[in-house]
């Protein structure tokens, strides 16, 4: 482990990741300065998490003078690397890092890292359940640690993690931008247009995702999606072994998971293993079948027990805000898919539902194309209710009603609350009201979770 005693560490952002970094560094005797553009009055909740920590606060802007004498700058994932403060740190040759990078540098156990444009959290949670179930079945002291971009920053658990444990870590493109270490098992689920408002171009976005593979070694394992062009294009980046996943059997004796005769199979060289029937999967949609195939490949790479994998698949019903059925009332099913912050994810949600759909679309646009979603909406959705900042863009993409299209109506509302009231009036017995916005929540909510919770609370009060 590095010696941080007496070092001056500047942490940008006082939310979850910043707080975890502050705890980590103060415990190791560093001088910690936390900076945030928000004023103290807007940070009461965040600052309560820093009580009793010997840190210096720099609020209301990132002031250049705090870089004087700094040994390290830690960047929370929501902070673009292009801001003047970070550019000044680079000019001064101050190294940049983040909580995920430090965790990978210092973690004593095997790490399985998972990234992708969609499905990261579901795959991470399911793999975590497979690992926890394996260790419970063995009745030993091994533990599975699940976190990163999902749940708690894993850096908070570093002092408790033992060499024989397993860490399963969700990694976003924002976290990967700075990475100079790769996990021993690295999965790229898929890469579709996302976060182009942050990365600037699709090439830059793919480049950030591919960092998860760049620093692997010859004895490490990569997990790629055979059916996703961008994921599969990263084959040349692989330093060690590959276990792929896809619907069809991998070519020759290549390692991978696949579907055959309504079951999920694993092929390792000459050997073929039937893992479990597809009907055991509790999750809706083809995209979730891919998530299960990916989790099964990661489980194979980390040598988890087959009975534990089977038990986890049967038990796992998903995680909040991802095609989550909140309630059925008067014959109408209300589904919360607030995690859908890109049109691609909304497409996957629509395709997973067979019932007539009343779709709630909106939020803030991320400079992503809406055309493909608009075409699907016109041909499969009953009614659309638009809300939020991106409403004009979405309206333009859907366009006027055309002869022969399935879509019956498009209504624009000022916010999610009004959209929900409209949905309550419109929805009929046997239909699904689907919140799958296609845009981020930042025009009205702190994050997609707060937006999803607003939906849940509203529906549960009906």
N, C-alpha and C positions, 0 to 999 in steps of 0.2 A: 504494500500500500504506500501511496505517496505521503510525504510529510507536509501537512498544511499548516502546522503550528507557526503562528506569527505572520502568515501570508495575508495579504490584503485581497479579498475576494469581492468583486462587485456582481450582484445578482440583479438581473433585469426582470421585473414582474414579481408582485407579492402574492400571487394566487397560489394554487396547490403546489406546483413545481417549485416556485420560489421559496415557499415555506419549508418544503422538504430539504432543499439545498441549504437553507439557513440552519436547520437543525443539524444536518450532516457536518457542515463546516465549523459551526460554533463548538460542537462536541469535540472537534479535532484542534481546537485552539486557534482558529483563524480569526482575522478581523473582518467582519462581514458588513458590507454596505448594501442595502436593498433600495432599488430605485424603481419608481412607477410614475407614469404620467398623471395618474389620478391624485386628487387632493385627499387629505386625511379623512375628511367628512364622508367621502364615498367609499372608504375602505374599512369601515368598522368591523365587518365580519372577518376580513382577511387579517387585519391587525390583531384580532383576538387570538389568532393562531400563532402569533409571534410573541405573546406575553412571556415575560421572564427570560427571553433570549437576549444575550448581549450583542444587539445589532444596531447599526446606525441607519436611519431612514432618510432617503432623499426623495421627497414626494413632489407632485405637481410639475413634473418634467424630468428628463434625464440631463442633469447638469454636468457639463464636460469636466469641470474641476475635480469631480470625484474619481476620475480615471488616474489622477496623479498618484504614482506609487503602486498602482494596482498590479497584481501578479496574474490575475485570471478574471475573465468576464464570463459569467454564466447566463445563458439566454433561455428564457422560457419559450415554449414552442409557439405561442401566439405572437411573438415579436419578430417582424421581418428583419432579415439581416441587412437590409438596405437603409435602415434609419441612420441619421447622421451620427448618433452616439456610437453605434457599432462600427461605422466606417472610421470614426476617429480612433477607436480602440485598435483597429487593424493598422492604421497609419502609425500608431505608437508601438506596433508589434506585440500587443498584449494578446495572449492566446484566448481563443473562444472555446467554450464547451457547454454542455447541458447535463441535466440529471441522468439521462439515459446513457450518455457517453461515460460518465463517471462510474455508473453502475456496471457497465460492461468491462471497464478497466479493472474494477476491484472485486467483482463477484467471484466467489470461490467455487461455484458449482456450474454445471452445464446450463446454458441459456438457449431456449428456443424463441427466436424473434419472429414476429408475424407482421407483415405489412401488406398493403393492397388498397385500391381505391374504395372497395366495399367488402364487407364481410369480416373485417379484422376483429371486431369485438366479439362477434358470434363465434368465430373460429378459435379465438384466444380463450373465451370462457369454456367452450366445449373441450378443448385440449386440456385446460386446467382441471376440469371435472374428471377427465380420463386419468390424469396424473394423480389427483387426490384419491380417486377410487383405487388405483393401483397400489398406492402406498398403504391405504387402509386395509386392503386385502392381504398385503404382506405383513401387516401388524408390526412394522418396524418404525424407526425414528425418522425416516426420511420424510421430507415435507415438500409439497408443491407450492410455489409462490407465484401468484398471478397478478400482473399489474402493468405499469407503463402508461400508455395512452388511455388505458381502461382502468378504472378504479384508482388505487393509490400509487404514487411514484415508488418504484421498487427500491430506490435509494434509502427510503425510510426503514427498510428491513435488512439492510446489509449486515449489521452486526449480529443478526440472529441466524443468517443463512449458513448452513453447513456444506461441506464439500460434496456429500452424497445427495444433496437435495436437487431439485429441478426448478428452474425459473422459466415461466412462460410469459413473454413480454410483447405487448402490442406496441408497434412503432409507427408513428405517422411520418409523412414526408417532411414535415417541419422539424421533427426530431432527427431524422436521418440526414438532413442537410449538412450537419456538422460532424457526422460520425467518422471516426478513424479506428474503430474497432467493430467487428462483426460478431454476432452470436454464432455458437457452434452449429446450431441448426437454424437456417434462415429461410423463411417462406415468403414468396411474393405471390399473393393470391390472384391478382388481376391488376391491370393498369388501364383505366379509362379516364377521359378528361375530367379533371377535378382540380380545385385550388389554383386555377390559372391566374386568378386575380393576385395571388401571392407569388407564384413561381414565374409568371410572365410568358411562358411558352410550354407546350407539351414536351418538348425535348428536355427542358430544364426540370420538369416534373418527373419524367422517367429517370433522369439522371439522379435526382434525389432518392427516388425509390431504390435504384440499383446499388446505392451505398451499402445496403444491408448485406450484399454479397462481396463487395470489393475487398474486404479485409479478412475474409475467411482463409483457412489454411487447408493443406492437402488432406487432413483427417477430418474435416468438417463436412456437413451435409446441407445441400440446397434443396428446397421444395419449390417446384414451379408448376404452373397450370398449362397443360398441353393444349387446352382449348382456348386459351387467351393469347392472342398474337403478341401483345407487348410483354407479358410475363415470359412467354416462351422465347422471345427474342433475346432474353438475358442469358441464354445458354453459354455464350462465349465467356461470360463473367465467372463461371463456376470454377472454383479452385480444387474442390474435392469430389465427393459422391453426389448423386442426384437421386431423389425419389420424387417422381412427378405425380400429378393427379389429373383426371379427366374422365369423361363419360365412357370412352372406348378403351379397350385394352392397349397398353403401351406396345410399341413396336419391338419385335424380337424378344430378347431377354432383359429389356430395360426394366428398371425398378419403378413401381408405381401402383397407385390405387385406381380402380375403375369399377364400372357397373356391368354385370353380366347376369342374365337369367334372374332379374329382379333382386340381385344381391350385390353388396359391395365386396370386392375382392382386392387382395394385395398380391402383387407379383414381385418377388425378389429373385432375380436371376432365373434359374430353372424352376424354382418353387412357386406354387400358387396356393393362396390361403383364402378360403371363404370367411369373411369377417362377420357379416350380419345381413339379414334381409333389409331391403330398402324400406319396407313397410314399418320397420321399427323407428324410423326417423319421425320425430314429432313436429318438425318445422315445415311451414308452408313454402312452396316455391322451388323452382329449379335452381335458383341462386343459392338456396340453403343446402341443396344436395351437393353442390360444389364445396360449400363450407365444410360439410361433413366429410367429403372425400379428402379435403385438405387436412382437416384435423386427424383423420385416420393415417395419412401419410406422415404427419409430424409425430404421431404416436409411434409409428413404426421406427422412425428415425431415432426416437428417444427410448426405444425398447420398452414401451409400456405393455402391460399384460392384456391379452385379448379379452378375457372375461371382464376386465375393468372397462375396456373400450366399448364392449357390447352393452354393459350396464349403463354407462354414461350416455350412449346414444339413445337408449330407451327412456332414460330419465329426463334428458335435457329438453326443456320446452321453450328455450330462448331467453333473451335478456330484455329488460325494459326498453321501451321506445323503438323496438324493432319488430314491426308487424305484430304488435302486442294487442290481443283482444281485450279491451277494457270492460266491455259490458254488452249484453244483448237486452234491448228493451223494446217492447211493442213490435217484436219481429225484426228490428233493425240492429245490425251488429256494428259497433263502433270500434275501429282499429287505429291504434296509435303507432305511426311509423315516422315519428319526428326526426329520427336519425337520417332520413332521406334528405340530405342537404345538397344533392346534385340530381339533375334530371335522370341520369343513368340509374340511380337508386329507385326513383319513383317508377321507372319502367319496370324494374324487377318486381316491385310491390304489386303493380297492376297485373302483371303476368301471372302472379301467384294466386290471384283471387278469381274464382269462377262465378261468383254472384254479381248481380248488377251493382255498379259502383257510383257513389256520390263522392267526388274527389275534391279535397281541400288542397289547393296549390298556392304557394306564395313564399314570402320571406324576402331575403336579400339575394340578388343575383351574384354569381361568382365568375361572370364572363364566360359562361359555358353555353354550348349550343342547346336550344330547346326544340329544334325541329323534329327530331326523332320522337321525343316524348309527345309533342303536339299531334303527330300523325297517329300514334297509338291511342291518344285520348279521343280523337275524332272517330276512331273505329271501334273502341271498346268501352268507353266510359259513358254512363247515362247522363250525368250532369257534373259540371265543374263549378266550384266556388273559389274565386281568386281573392287573395288578401295580401296586404303588405307592400313593401317598397318595389318589388319586382312586378307588380300587377300589370303595368303597361307593356312590359317586355313579353310577359306570358300571353296577354291578350293578343298582341300582334302575332305571336308565334302560332296560336290556335286559329286566329283569323275568323272571318264571318262563317256562319253556318252554310254548309254546302249540300247540294242534293245527294242523297244516298248515304250520307254519313250517319253513324250510330248516335253521335252526341246530340242530345236534345236541347241543352241550354248551357249558357255560360253567364255567371253572375259575378260582378266585382263588388267586394265589400271593403270597408276601411281597415279592418283588423281581424284577428283570429276570433275574437269574441262574437263579432257580427257574423263572421263566416259560419260559426257553430250554430247560431240562432237560425240562420238561413237553411243550414243542413237539417236542422230539426224539423223545419216546416216542410222541406222538400222530400226527405227520405221516406220511402214506403216499405211496408212489410216485405221481408225477403232480400232487402238491399243492404249493402255495406257502406257506411260512412268512413272513408279512408283519409286520415291526415298523413299525407306523404308529400311534403311541400315542394321538394326540388330545389329549395333555396335555403340559405343559412337563417338562423334565428336572430341575428344581431341587430336587425332593424327594430326589434321590439322586446327581445328576451336576452338574458345573459348567455344562454347556450341552448342546444337542442333539448337538453334534459329539462330545463325550466319550461320550455315550450310544450314538451310532451306532458309534463306534470300539470300544466294549465289545462290541456285537453282532458287528461284523466279526471281532474277535479270537477271540471264543467260537466262532463258526461255522468259522473257519479252523483251529481246533484239533480239530474233529471228526475 
